[in-house]
Amino acid sequence: MHFADSCIGRVVESLRQSDEWDNTLVIIIADHAYPYPYGISVSAVERYRIPMLWLGGALKGQKRVDSYCSQSDFAATLLAQMGIAHSDFALSRDIFAPNPYKFGYYTFNNGFGVVDATGATIYDCTTQSVILQGSAEQEQIGKTMLQSTYNIIKQL
């Protein structure tokens, strides 16, 4: 990871020194597929907490966003920032939109998790049981997102 980080740093610094920097947007988003850290369940919330960085001269300023969201929200967020319609991305939400309810959603083999400011719900679809009980709203959102995903895939 140190090597990858140093390579990314060199690329960003090279861009920063270039004439293109003022019109450049670099977006770095992590993945959670690697099994580190060991000892954390595949369903655990901690495994799915990942950073997303937006860097570049094209940004209007610095801002830290701590709202709950999902990797799938990236498409709608980026397109909305550019003033481009994003309704084709049915499961993507603009994280900067004034939505009253911010949540993160993730899936793992035969299950899902929903996380918000109040906590988390983790559901095992194989046993049709809750692994970690949060709110009834989280469970319903997770089931809706999972069913919506299947419906979209079925239409492809």
DSSP file with accessible surface (Angstrom, degrees, kcal/mol):
  #  RESIDUE AA STRUCTURE BP1 BP2  ACC     N-H-->O    O-->H-N    N-H-->O    O-->H-N    TCO  KAPPA ALPHA  PHI   PSI    X-CA   Y-CA   Z-CA
    1    1 A M     >        0   0  177      0, 0.0     4,-2.7     0, 0.0     5,-0.2   0.000 360.0 360.0 360.0 -36.0    0.0    0.0    0.0
    2    2 A H  H  >  +     0   0  158      2,-0.2     4,-2.5     1,-0.2     5,-0.2   0.916 360.0  48.6 -61.4 -42.7    2.9    2.3    0.7
    3    3 A F  H  > S+     0   0  148      2,-0.2     4,-2.3     1,-0.2    -1,-0.2   0.936 112.4  47.6 -62.6 -46.9    4.2    1.8   -2.8
    4    4 A A  H  > S+     0   0   52      1,-0.2     4,-2.6     2,-0.2     5,-0.2   0.921 112.1  50.8 -60.7 -43.3    0.8    2.5   -4.4
    5    5 A D  H  X S+     0   0  109     -4,-2.7     4,-2.5     1,-0.2    -1,-0.2   0.916 109.5  49.8 -61.3 -42.1    0.4    5.6   -2.2
    6    6 A S  H  X S+     0   0   35     -4,-2.5     4,-2.1     2,-0.2    -1,-0.2   0.894 110.8  50.2 -66.6 -36.1    3.8    6.9   -3.2
    7    7 A C  H  X S+     0   0   36     -4,-2.3     4,-2.2     2,-0.2    -2,-0.2   0.929 111.1  47.9 -66.2 -44.7    3.0    6.3   -6.9
    8    8 A I  H  X S+     0   0   71     -4,-2.6     4,-2.8     1,-0.2     5,-0.2   0.923 110.4  53.4 -61.2 -42.4   -0.3    8.2   -6.7
    9    9 A G  H  X S+     0   0   40     -4,-2.5     4,-2.6    -5,-0.2    -1,-0.2   0.908 108.6  48.9 -59.4 -41.1    1.5   11.0   -4.8
   10   10 A R  H  X S+     0   0  151     -4,-2.1     4,-2.4     2,-0.2    -1,-0.2   0.904 111.5  49.5 -67.1 -39.4    4.0   11.4   -7.6
   11   11 A V  H  X S+     0   0   90     -4,-2.2     4,-2.5     2,-0.2    -2,-0.2   0.950 113.4  45.8 -64.2 -46.6    1.3   11.4  -10.3
   12   12 A V  H  X S+     0   0   11     -4,-2.8     4,-2.8     1,-0.2    -2,-0.2   0.928 113.4  49.2 -64.0 -43.0   -0.7   14.1   -8.4
   13   13 A E  H  X S+     0   0   87     -4,-2.6     4,-1.6    -5,-0.2    -1,-0.2   0.908 110.3  51.4 -64.6 -37.3    2.4   16.2   -7.8
   14   14 A S  H  < S+     0   0   83     -4,-2.4     4,-0.5     1,-0.2    -1,-0.2   0.925 112.0  46.4 -63.8 -43.6    3.4   15.9  -11.4
   15   15 A L  H >< S+     0   0   50     -4,-2.5     3,-1.4     1,-0.2     6,-0.4   0.904 107.9  56.9 -63.3 -40.9   -0.1   17.1  -12.5
   16   16 A R  H 3< S+     0   0  117     -4,-2.8    -1,-0.2     1,-0.3    -2,-0.2   0.842 107.4  48.7 -60.8 -32.6    0.0   19.9   -9.9
   17   17 A Q  T 3< S+     0   0  140     -4,-1.6    -1,-0.3    -5,-0.2    -2,-0.2   0.549  99.7  91.1 -84.2  -5.7    3.2   21.2  -11.5
   18   18 A S  S X  S-     0   0   34     -3,-1.4     3,-1.1    -4,-0.5     4,-0.2  -0.416  85.6-117.9 -91.2 165.5    1.6   21.0  -15.0
   19   19 A D  T 3  S+     0   0  154      1,-0.2     3,-0.4     2,-0.1     4,-0.1   0.695 111.9  63.1 -69.7 -19.5   -0.3   23.7  -17.0
   20   20 A E  T >  S+     0   0  119      1,-0.2     3,-1.7     2,-0.1    -1,-0.2   0.570  74.3  94.7 -81.6 -10.9   -3.3   21.3  -17.0
   21   21 A W  G X  S+     0   0   35     -3,-1.1     3,-2.0    -6,-0.4    36,-1.3   0.871  76.0  59.8 -54.0 -42.2   -3.7   21.4  -13.2
   22   22 A D  G 3  S+     0   0  116     -3,-0.4    -1,-0.3     1,-0.3    -2,-0.1   0.744 113.7  38.0 -62.0 -21.8   -6.3   24.2  -13.1
   23   23 A N  G <  S+     0   0  144     -3,-1.7     2,-0.4    -4,-0.1    -1,-0.3   0.139  98.5 106.9-112.0  18.0   -8.7   22.1  -15.3
   24   24 A T    <   -     0   0   26     -3,-2.0    34,-2.1    -4,-0.1     2,-0.4  -0.825  42.4-174.9-107.2 138.9   -7.9   18.7  -13.7
   25   25 A L        -     0   0   66     -2,-0.4     2,-0.5    32,-0.1    31,-0.2  -0.994   6.0-170.6-127.5 121.1  -10.0   16.7  -11.4
   26   26 A V  E     -A   55   0A  29     29,-3.5    29,-3.2    -2,-0.4     2,-0.5  -0.962   3.8-168.1-111.1 125.6   -8.5   13.5   -9.9
   27   27 A I  E     -A   54   0A  44     -2,-0.5     2,-0.5    27,-0.2    27,-0.2  -0.970   3.4-173.4-118.7 126.1  -10.9   11.2   -8.0
   28   28 A I  E     +A   53   0A  48     25,-2.8    25,-3.4    -2,-0.5     2,-0.4  -0.979   7.1 173.7-120.1 122.9   -9.5    8.4   -5.9
   29   29 A I  E     -A   52   0A  66     -2,-0.5    23,-0.2    23,-0.2     2,-0.1  -0.998  22.6-132.9-132.0 134.0  -11.9    5.9   -4.4
   30   30 A A        -     0   0   36     21,-1.9     2,-0.3    -2,-0.4    20,-0.1  -0.299  10.9-138.4 -79.7 166.4  -10.9    2.8   -2.5
   31   31 A D        -     0   0  109     -2,-0.1     3,-0.1     1,-0.0    -1,-0.0  -0.822   3.1-150.4-117.8 162.3  -12.2   -0.7   -2.9
   32   32 A H        +     0   0   53     -2,-0.3    17,-0.1     1,-0.1    -2,-0.0   0.155  67.2 103.9-119.0  19.5  -13.0   -3.1   -0.1
   33   33 A A        +     0   0   77      2,-0.1    -1,-0.1     0, 0.0    14,-0.0   0.757  56.5  91.9 -77.3 -23.2  -12.3   -6.4   -1.9
   34   34 A Y  S    S-     0   0  145     -3,-0.1     0, 0.0     1,-0.1     0, 0.0  -0.484  82.1-125.4 -75.3 144.2   -9.0   -7.1   -0.3
   35   35 A P        +     0   0   63      0, 0.0     5,-0.3     0, 0.0    -1,-0.1   0.384  56.7 150.7 -77.2   7.2   -9.2   -9.2    2.9
   36   36 A Y        +     0   0  105      1,-0.1     2,-0.1     2,-0.1    -2,-0.1  -0.626  48.1  43.5 -83.7 151.1   -7.3   -6.8    5.2
   37   37 A P  S >  S-     0   0   75      0, 0.0     3,-0.9     0, 0.0    -1,-0.1   0.611  89.3-138.6 -76.1 149.8   -7.5   -6.3    8.0
   38   38 A Y  T 3  S+     0   0  161      1,-0.2     3,-0.1    -2,-0.1    -2,-0.1  -0.293  81.4  40.4 -66.0 154.9   -7.7  -10.0    8.9
   39   39 A G  T 3  S+     0   0   89      1,-0.3     2,-0.5    -4,-0.1    -1,-0.2   0.485  83.6 115.4  87.2   1.5  -10.2  -11.0   11.6
   40   40 A I  S <  S-     0   0   49     -3,-0.9    -1,-0.3    -5,-0.3     0, 0.0  -0.926  70.5-114.1-106.6 128.6  -13.0   -8.8   10.4
   41   41 A S    >   -     0   0   67     -2,-0.5     3,-1.2     1,-0.1     6,-0.2  -0.164  20.0-119.4 -56.7 149.4  -16.1  -10.6    9.2
   42   42 A V  T 3  S+     0   0   86      1,-0.3    -1,-0.1     5,-0.0    67,-0.0   0.748 116.1  48.5 -63.2 -21.1  -17.0  -10.2    5.5
   43   43 A S  T 3  S+     0   0   12     65,-0.1    -1,-0.3    79,-0.0    80,-0.1   0.603  84.5 120.9 -94.0 -10.6  -20.3   -8.6    6.6
   44   44 A A    X>  -     0   0   14     -3,-1.2     3,-1.1     1,-0.1     4,-0.5  -0.223  65.8-132.4 -64.1 140.2  -18.8   -6.1    9.1
   45   45 A V  G >4 S+     0   0   34      1,-0.3     3,-1.7     2,-0.2     4,-0.4   0.878 104.0  64.3 -56.1 -40.5  -19.4   -2.4    8.7
   46   46 A E  G >4 S+     0   0  131      1,-0.3     3,-0.8     2,-0.2    -1,-0.3   0.791  93.8  61.0 -58.6 -30.3  -15.7   -1.7    9.2
   47   47 A R  G <4 S+     0   0   33     -3,-1.1    -1,-0.3    -6,-0.2    -2,-0.2   0.756 107.1  45.6 -68.6 -21.8  -14.8   -3.6    6.1
   48   48 A Y  G << S+     0   0   30     -3,-1.7     2,-0.9    -4,-0.5    -1,-0.2   0.330  79.4 108.3-109.1   7.4  -16.9   -1.2    3.9
   49   49 A R    <   +     0   0  203     -3,-0.8    -3,-0.0    -4,-0.4    -4,-0.0  -0.770  48.8 162.3 -87.3 106.9  -15.8    2.1    5.3
   50   50 A I        -     0   0   50     -2,-0.9     2,-0.2   -20,-0.1   -18,-0.1  -0.923  33.5-119.5-130.5 150.7  -13.7    3.5    2.5
   51   51 A P        -     0   0   85      0, 0.0   -21,-1.9     0, 0.0     2,-0.4  -0.501  14.6-163.1 -87.6 157.7  -12.4    6.9    1.5
   52   52 A M  E     -A   29   0A  53    -23,-0.2     2,-0.4    -2,-0.2   -23,-0.2  -0.977  10.6-165.0-135.7 126.5  -13.0    8.9   -1.6
   53   53 A L  E     -A   28   0A  88    -25,-3.4   -25,-2.8    -2,-0.4     2,-0.5  -0.938   9.3-164.1-115.8 134.7  -10.7   11.8   -2.4
   54   54 A W  E     +A   27   0A  49     -2,-0.4     2,-0.3   -27,-0.2   -27,-0.2  -0.984  22.4 169.7-114.5 121.8  -11.4   14.6   -5.0
   55   55 A L  E     +A   26   0A  50    -29,-3.2   -29,-3.5    -2,-0.5     2,-0.2  -0.929  16.9  83.6-129.5 152.6   -8.2   16.5   -5.9
   56   56 A G  S >  S-     0   0   12     -2,-0.3     3,-1.3   -31,-0.2   -31,-0.1  -0.516  75.9 -86.6 137.3 161.2   -7.3   19.1   -8.5
   57   57 A G  T 3  S+     0   0   26    -36,-1.3   -35,-0.2     1,-0.3   -32,-0.1   0.662 112.8  73.1 -70.3 -16.6   -7.3   22.6   -9.6
   58   58 A A  T 3  S+     0   0   52    -34,-2.1    -1,-0.3   -37,-0.4     2,-0.2   0.678  77.5  97.0 -72.9 -14.9  -10.8   22.3  -11.0
   59   59 A L  S <  S-     0   0   60     -3,-1.3     3,-0.1   -35,-0.4   -35,-0.1  -0.500  73.7-139.3 -75.2 145.5  -12.2   22.2   -7.5
   60   60 A K  S    S-     0   0  220     -2,-0.2     2,-0.3     1,-0.2    -1,-0.1   0.673  70.8 -41.3 -79.1 -18.4  -13.5   25.5   -6.1
   61   61 A G  S    S-     0   0   54      2,-0.1     2,-0.4     0, 0.0    -1,-0.2  -0.983  74.6 -58.9 177.2-172.2  -12.1   25.0   -2.7
   62   62 A Q        +     0   0  201     -2,-0.3     2,-0.3    -3,-0.1     0, 0.0  -0.749  49.9 161.3 -97.2 142.4  -11.5   22.5    0.1
   63   63 A K        -     0   0  169     -2,-0.4     2,-0.5     2,-0.0    -2,-0.1  -0.965  28.4-146.5-158.3 139.0  -14.2   20.7    1.9
   64   64 A R        -     0   0  199     -2,-0.3     2,-0.5     2,-0.0    -2,-0.0  -0.951  15.8-163.7-108.2 128.2  -14.5   17.6    4.0
   65   65 A V        +     0   0   58     -2,-0.5    -2,-0.0     1,-0.1    31,-0.0  -0.957  15.7 172.8-114.9 121.9  -17.7   15.6    3.6
   66   66 A D        +     0   0  110     -2,-0.5    -1,-0.1     2,-0.1     2,-0.1   0.174  34.8 128.0-112.0  15.0  -18.6   13.1    6.3
   67   67 A S        -     0   0   39      1,-0.1     2,-0.3    28,-0.1    36,-0.1  -0.370  66.3-102.7 -74.5 153.3  -22.0   12.0    5.2
   68   68 A Y        +     0   0   90     34,-0.1    35,-0.4    -2,-0.1     2,-0.3  -0.565  58.0 142.0 -75.2 135.2  -22.9    8.4    4.7
   69   69 A C        -     0   0   47     -2,-0.3     2,-0.3    33,-0.2    35,-0.1  -0.927  39.3-116.5-158.9-179.2  -23.0    7.2    1.1
   70   70 A S    >   -     0   0   16     -2,-0.3     3,-1.8    34,-0.2     4,-0.3  -0.849  30.9-108.5-126.1 162.0  -22.1    4.3   -1.1
   71   71 A Q  T >  S+     0   0   76     -2,-0.3     3,-1.8    34,-0.3     4,-0.4   0.863 118.2  64.0 -57.0 -34.0  -19.7    3.7   -4.0
   72   72 A S  T 3> S+     0   0   51      1,-0.3     4,-0.5    33,-0.2     3,-0.5   0.724  90.7  66.7 -65.1 -17.7  -22.7    3.6   -6.3
   73   73 A D  H <> S+     0   0    2     -3,-1.8     4,-2.2    19,-0.2    22,-0.4   0.614  78.6  84.1 -78.3 -10.5  -23.4    7.3   -5.4
   74   74 A F  H <> S+     0   0   61     -3,-1.8     4,-2.7    -4,-0.3     5,-0.3   0.920  86.0  52.6 -58.1 -45.9  -20.2    8.4   -7.1
   75   75 A A  H  > S+     0   0   23     -3,-0.5     4,-2.5    -4,-0.4     5,-0.3   0.949 112.7  42.0 -60.2 -52.0  -21.8    8.6  -10.6
   76   76 A A  H  X S+     0   0    0     -4,-0.5     4,-2.5     1,-0.2    18,-0.2   0.893 114.9  52.4 -63.8 -38.3  -24.7   10.8   -9.6
   77   77 A T  H  X S+     0   0    0     -4,-2.2     4,-1.9    16,-0.4    -2,-0.2   0.950 112.7  42.7 -64.2 -49.0  -22.5   13.0   -7.4
   78   78 A L  H  X S+     0   0   36     -4,-2.7     4,-1.2    -5,-0.2    -2,-0.2   0.947 116.0  47.8 -64.0 -46.8  -19.9   13.6  -10.2
   79   79 A L  H  <>S+     0   0   33     -4,-2.5     5,-3.0    -5,-0.3     3,-0.5   0.910 110.3  52.3 -62.9 -40.8  -22.5   14.2  -12.9
   80   80 A A  H ><5S+     0   0   29     -4,-2.5     3,-1.4    -5,-0.3    -1,-0.2   0.897 105.2  55.5 -62.6 -38.2  -24.5   16.6  -10.7
   81   81 A Q  H 3<5S+     0   0  104     -4,-1.9    -1,-0.2     1,-0.3    -2,-0.2   0.804 110.3  46.3 -63.9 -27.0  -21.4   18.6  -10.0
   82   82 A M  T 3<5S-     0   0  110     -4,-1.2    -1,-0.3    -3,-0.5    -2,-0.2   0.378 118.7-112.3 -95.0   3.1  -21.0   19.0  -13.8
   83   83 A G  T < 5S+     0   0   72     -3,-1.4     2,-0.4    -4,-0.3    -3,-0.2   0.770  71.6 139.1  74.2  24.9  -24.6   19.9  -14.3
   84   84 A I      < -     0   0   84     -5,-3.0    -1,-0.3    -6,-0.2    -2,-0.2  -0.864  59.3-107.4-106.6 137.0  -25.3   16.7  -16.2
   85   85 A A        -     0   0   85     -2,-0.4     3,-0.1     1,-0.1    -1,-0.0  -0.281  31.3-177.3 -59.2 143.4  -28.5   14.6  -15.6
   86   86 A H    >   +     0   0   56      1,-0.1     3,-1.9     2,-0.1     6,-0.2   0.146  44.2 117.0-131.4  21.0  -27.9   11.4  -13.7
   87   87 A S  T 3   +     0   0  100      1,-0.3    -1,-0.1   -11,-0.1     5,-0.1   0.726  66.6  71.4 -67.4 -18.4  -31.4    9.8  -13.7
   88   88 A D  T 3  S+     0   0  152      1,-0.2     2,-1.2    -3,-0.1    -1,-0.3   0.707  84.9  72.9 -67.2 -18.6  -30.0    6.8  -15.7
   89   89 A F    X   +     0   0  100     -3,-1.9     3,-1.9     1,-0.2    -1,-0.2  -0.677  66.8 178.1 -97.4  80.9  -28.2    5.8  -12.6
   90   90 A A  T 3  S+     0   0   75     -2,-1.2    -1,-0.2     1,-0.3    -2,-0.1   0.769  76.8  42.7 -60.0 -30.8  -31.2    4.5  -10.6
   91   91 A L  T 3  S+     0   0   44     -3,-0.1     2,-0.4   -19,-0.1    -1,-0.3   0.299  97.1  94.2-101.2  11.5  -29.3    3.4   -7.6
   92   92 A S    <   -     0   0   14     -3,-1.9     2,-0.4    -6,-0.2   -19,-0.2  -0.862  53.6-166.7-108.6 137.5  -27.0    6.4   -7.4
   93   93 A R        -     0   0   48     -2,-0.4     2,-0.7   -23,-0.1   -16,-0.4  -0.951  28.5-116.0-122.5 142.7  -27.6    9.5   -5.2
   94   94 A D    >   -     0   0   26     -2,-0.4     3,-1.5   -18,-0.2     5,-0.3  -0.655  23.1-154.6 -73.7 114.0  -25.9   12.9   -5.3
   95   95 A I  T 3  S+     0   0   16     -2,-0.7    -1,-0.2   -22,-0.4     4,-0.1   0.685  91.9  55.2 -70.4 -13.1  -24.3   13.1   -1.9
   96   96 A F  T 3  S+     0   0   71      2,-0.1    -1,-0.3   -31,-0.0    -2,-0.1   0.522  83.2 106.7 -94.2  -6.9  -24.3   16.9   -2.0
   97   97 A A  S <  S-     0   0   21     -3,-1.5     2,-2.3     1,-0.1   -20,-0.0  -0.394  87.5-107.7 -68.2 150.0  -28.1   17.0   -2.6
   98   98 A P        +     0   0  132      0, 0.0    -1,-0.1     0, 0.0    -3,-0.1  -0.205  58.1 161.2 -78.2  52.4  -30.1   18.2    0.4
   99   99 A N        -     0   0   61     -2,-2.3     3,-0.1    -5,-0.3     0, 0.0  -0.539  38.6-143.2 -70.9 136.5  -31.5   14.7    1.1
  100  100 A P  S    S+     0   0  137      0, 0.0     2,-0.6     0, 0.0    -1,-0.1   0.778  87.2  53.7 -72.4 -22.7  -32.8   14.5    4.6
  101  101 A Y        -     0   0   56      2,-0.0     2,-0.5    15,-0.0    -2,-0.0  -0.923  65.8-174.2-121.0 111.6  -31.7   10.9    5.0
  102  102 A K        +     0   0   50     -2,-0.6    15,-0.5    -3,-0.1     2,-0.3  -0.895  18.1 158.5-103.6 128.4  -28.0   10.0    4.2
  103  103 A F        -     0   0   18     -2,-0.5     2,-0.4   -35,-0.4    13,-0.2  -0.983  34.0-134.3-147.6 157.3  -27.1    6.3    4.3
  104  104 A G  E     -B  115   0B   9     11,-2.9    11,-2.6    -2,-0.3     2,-0.4  -0.896  20.3-166.6-109.4 143.6  -24.5    3.9    3.1
  105  105 A Y  E     +B  114   0B  27     -2,-0.4     2,-0.3     9,-0.2   -34,-0.3  -0.993  11.2 168.3-131.3 135.2  -25.5    0.6    1.5
  106  106 A Y  E     -B  113   0B  20      7,-2.3     7,-2.6    -2,-0.4     2,-0.3  -0.974  17.0-148.9-142.6 158.9  -23.2   -2.4    0.8
  107  107 A T  E     +B  112   0B  69     -2,-0.3     2,-0.3     5,-0.2     5,-0.3  -0.902  11.6 178.4-125.0 157.2  -23.6   -6.0   -0.2
  108  108 A F  E >   -B  111   0B  25      3,-2.0     3,-2.1    -2,-0.3     2,-0.1  -0.855  58.4 -48.6-141.6 174.1  -21.6   -9.1    0.5
  109  109 A N  T 3  S-     0   0  146     -2,-0.3     3,-0.1     1,-0.3    16,-0.1  -0.329 126.5 -12.2 -53.5 114.4  -22.2  -12.7   -0.5
  110  110 A N  T 3  S+     0   0  103      1,-0.2    15,-2.5    -2,-0.1    16,-1.0   0.794 128.4  57.6  64.5  35.1  -25.8  -13.4    0.4
  111  111 A G  E <   -BC 108 124B   4     -3,-2.1    -3,-2.0    13,-0.3     2,-0.3  -0.991  58.3-145.2-172.5 177.6  -26.3  -10.3    2.5
  112  112 A F  E     -BC 107 123B   1     11,-1.9    11,-3.0    -2,-0.3     2,-0.3  -0.970   5.6-148.1-150.1 164.4  -26.3   -6.5    2.8
  113  113 A G  E     -BC 106 122B   0     -7,-2.6    -7,-2.3    -2,-0.3     2,-0.4  -0.984   3.6-164.0-135.1 146.4  -25.6   -3.7    5.3
  114  114 A V  E     -BC 105 121B   0      7,-2.5     7,-2.4    -2,-0.3     2,-0.4  -0.999  12.6-173.5-129.9 129.2  -27.2   -0.3    5.7
  115  115 A V  E     +BC 104 120B  18    -11,-2.6   -11,-2.9    -2,-0.4     2,-0.2  -0.965  12.2 153.9-126.3 137.7  -25.4    2.3    7.8
  116  116 A D  E >   - C   0 119B   6      3,-2.7     3,-1.4    -2,-0.4   -13,-0.1  -0.819  61.6 -74.2-144.9-172.0  -26.5    5.8    8.8
  117  117 A A  T 3  S+     0   0   87    -15,-0.5     3,-0.1     1,-0.3   -14,-0.1   0.706 127.5  53.7 -64.2 -17.6  -25.8    8.3   11.6
  118  118 A T  T 3  S-     0   0  115      1,-0.3     2,-0.3    17,-0.0    -1,-0.3   0.606 120.6 -88.4 -92.1 -14.0  -27.8    6.2   14.1
  119  119 A G  E <   -C  116   0B  33     -3,-1.4    -3,-2.7     2,-0.0     2,-0.3  -0.990  50.3 -66.6 143.3-149.2  -26.0    2.9   13.5
  120  120 A A  E     -C  115   0B  12     -2,-0.3     2,-0.4    -5,-0.2    -5,-0.2  -0.975  16.9-152.9-146.5 154.1  -26.2   -0.1   11.2
  121  121 A T  E     -C  114   0B   0     -7,-2.4    -7,-2.5    -2,-0.3     2,-0.4  -0.997  13.7-169.0-124.1 131.9  -28.3   -3.1   10.2
  122  122 A I  E     -CD 113 132B   8     10,-2.1     9,-2.8    -2,-0.4    10,-1.6  -0.991   8.3-165.8-121.6 131.0  -26.6   -6.2    8.6
  123  123 A Y  E     -CD 112 130B  23    -11,-3.0   -11,-1.9    -2,-0.4     2,-0.7  -0.957  15.1-148.7-125.0 134.5  -28.9   -8.8    7.1
  124  124 A D  E  >> -CD 111 129B  40      5,-3.0     5,-1.7    -2,-0.4     4,-0.9  -0.896   7.3-167.7-100.7 112.4  -28.1  -12.4    6.0
  125  125 A C  T  45S+     0   0   40    -15,-2.5   -14,-0.2    -2,-0.7    -1,-0.1   0.774  83.3  61.1 -72.6 -26.6  -30.2  -13.4    3.0
  126  126 A T  T  45S+     0   0   96    -16,-1.0    -1,-0.2     1,-0.2   -15,-0.1   0.949 119.4  25.4 -65.8 -47.4  -29.3  -17.1    3.3
  127  127 A T  T  45S-     0   0   83      2,-0.2    -1,-0.2     0, 0.0    -2,-0.2   0.489 101.9-131.0 -92.8  -4.7  -30.8  -17.4    6.8
  128  128 A Q  T  <5 +     0   0  152     -4,-0.9     2,-0.3     1,-0.2    -3,-0.2   0.913  66.6 123.1  51.1  48.8  -33.2  -14.5    6.3
  129  129 A S  E   < -D  124   0B  53     -5,-1.7    -5,-3.0     0, 0.0     2,-0.4  -0.959  68.2-107.4-139.0 156.5  -32.1  -13.1    9.6
  130  130 A V  E     -D  123   0B  45     -2,-0.3    -7,-0.3    -7,-0.2     3,-0.2  -0.690  22.2-173.9 -83.9 127.5  -30.6   -9.9   11.0
  131  131 A I  E    S+     0   0B  87     -9,-2.8     2,-0.4    -2,-0.4    -8,-0.2   0.838  83.3  18.4 -85.0 -42.7  -26.9  -10.2   12.0
  132  132 A L  E    S-D  122   0B  81    -10,-1.6   -10,-2.1     0, 0.0     2,-0.6  -0.986  82.9-140.2-132.3 120.5  -26.8   -6.7   13.5
  133  133 A Q        +     0   0  118     -2,-0.4   -13,-0.2   -12,-0.2   -12,-0.1  -0.730  36.9 146.9 -89.9 118.1  -30.1   -5.0   14.4
  134  134 A G        -     0   0   30     -2,-0.6     2,-0.2     1,-0.3   -13,-0.1   0.101  60.0 -29.6-109.3-124.3  -30.3   -1.3   13.7
  135  135 A S     >  -     0   0   37      1,-0.1     4,-1.8    -2,-0.1    -1,-0.3  -0.574  48.0-122.6 -97.6 158.7  -33.6    0.3   12.7
  136  136 A A  H  > S+     0   0   79      1,-0.2     4,-2.4    -2,-0.2     5,-0.2   0.851 114.7  59.1 -63.4 -33.2  -36.5   -1.2   10.9
  137  137 A E  H  > S+     0   0  111      2,-0.2     4,-2.7     1,-0.2    -1,-0.2   0.915 103.4  50.6 -63.2 -42.1  -36.0    1.6    8.3
  138  138 A Q  H  > S+     0   0    0      2,-0.2     4,-2.6     1,-0.2    -1,-0.2   0.929 110.3  49.5 -61.6 -44.1  -32.5    0.5    7.6
  139  139 A E  H  X S+     0   0   39     -4,-1.8     4,-2.4     1,-0.2    -2,-0.2   0.927 112.3  47.6 -61.6 -43.0  -33.6   -3.1    7.1
  140  140 A Q  H  X S+     0   0  117     -4,-2.4     4,-2.4     2,-0.2    -2,-0.2   0.912 111.4  50.2 -66.3 -40.9  -36.4   -2.0    4.7
  141  141 A I  H  X S+     0   0   32     -4,-2.7     4,-2.9     2,-0.2     5,-0.2   0.931 110.8  50.2 -62.3 -44.2  -34.0    0.3    2.7
  142  142 A G  H  X S+     0   0    0     -4,-2.6     4,-2.5     1,-0.2    -2,-0.2   0.929 111.7  46.9 -60.9 -44.0  -31.5   -2.6    2.4
  143  143 A K  H  X S+     0   0   76     -4,-2.4     4,-2.5     2,-0.2    -1,-0.2   0.903 113.7  49.2 -65.8 -39.0  -34.2   -5.0    1.1
  144  144 A T  H  X S+     0   0   68     -4,-2.4     4,-2.7     2,-0.2    -2,-0.2   0.923 111.7  48.1 -66.0 -44.4  -35.4   -2.4   -1.3
  145  145 A M  H  X S+     0   0   24     -4,-2.9     4,-2.3     2,-0.2    -2,-0.2   0.920 112.9  48.6 -63.0 -42.5  -32.0   -1.6   -2.6
  146  146 A L  H  X S+     0   0   33     -4,-2.5     4,-2.2    -5,-0.2    -2,-0.2   0.943 113.9  45.2 -64.6 -45.4  -31.2   -5.3   -3.1
  147  147 A Q  H  X S+     0   0  109     -4,-2.5     4,-2.6     1,-0.2    -2,-0.2   0.913 112.1  52.4 -65.1 -39.9  -34.5   -6.0   -4.9
  148  148 A S  H  X S+     0   0   39     -4,-2.7     4,-2.4    -5,-0.2    -1,-0.2   0.903 107.6  52.5 -62.5 -39.6  -34.0   -2.9   -7.0
  149  149 A T  H  X S+     0   0   40     -4,-2.3     4,-2.6     2,-0.2     5,-0.2   0.942 110.4  47.1 -61.3 -47.3  -30.5   -4.1   -8.0
  150  150 A Y  H  X S+     0   0  138     -4,-2.2     4,-2.4     1,-0.2    -2,-0.2   0.906 111.3  51.7 -61.3 -40.5  -31.9   -7.5   -9.1
  151  151 A N  H  X S+     0   0   67     -4,-2.6     4,-1.2     2,-0.2    -1,-0.2   0.905 111.3  46.9 -64.1 -40.8  -34.7   -5.9  -11.0
  152  152 A I  H  X S+     0   0   60     -4,-2.4     4,-0.6     2,-0.2     3,-0.4   0.929 112.8  48.5 -66.5 -44.5  -32.2   -3.6  -12.9
  153  153 A I  H >< S+     0   0   99     -4,-2.6     3,-1.2     1,-0.2    -2,-0.2   0.903 107.3  56.7 -62.7 -39.8  -29.9   -6.5  -13.7
  154  154 A K  H 3< S+     0   0  177     -4,-2.4    -1,-0.2     1,-0.3    -2,-0.2   0.841 104.0  54.1 -61.1 -31.6  -32.8   -8.6  -14.9
  155  155 A Q  H 3<        0   0  164     -4,-1.2    -1,-0.3    -3,-0.4    -2,-0.2   0.648 360.0 360.0 -78.8 -14.0  -33.7   -5.9  -17.4
  156  156 A L    <<        0   0  173     -3,-1.2    -3,-0.0    -4,-0.6    -4,-0.0  -0.266 360.0 360.0 -71.0 360.0  -30.2   -5.8  -18.9
